[in-house]
Amino acid sequence: MENTNKKITMEDLALMLGRGFNGVDEKFKLVEKKLTEHDKRFDTLEQGHEDIKLRLDNVAYRFELVELQKRVDVLGKKVGVRHK
């Protein structure tokens, strides 16, 4: 087996480290871009959620409608009004 020990100079080492850091920097940029995209999507979802909540706040609940219908029926009978 051949001995392939190569002497590495300080310059070689500095270049290797520089390339390594550049690779990490590029990966961080990619992660940052993806996080920004996710933030935009979450903002859209949050706005949609708020819109749904606002609509539901203005909707009468089923039990309230049933109760109101009973009251209208009672009042209608007392007044003598027939409903269809």
Secondary structure, 3 states (H helix, E strand, C coil): CCCCCCCCCHHHHHHHHHHHHHHHHHHHHHHHHHHHHHHHHHHHHHHHHHHHHHHHHCCCCHHHHHHHHHHHHHHHHHHCCCCC
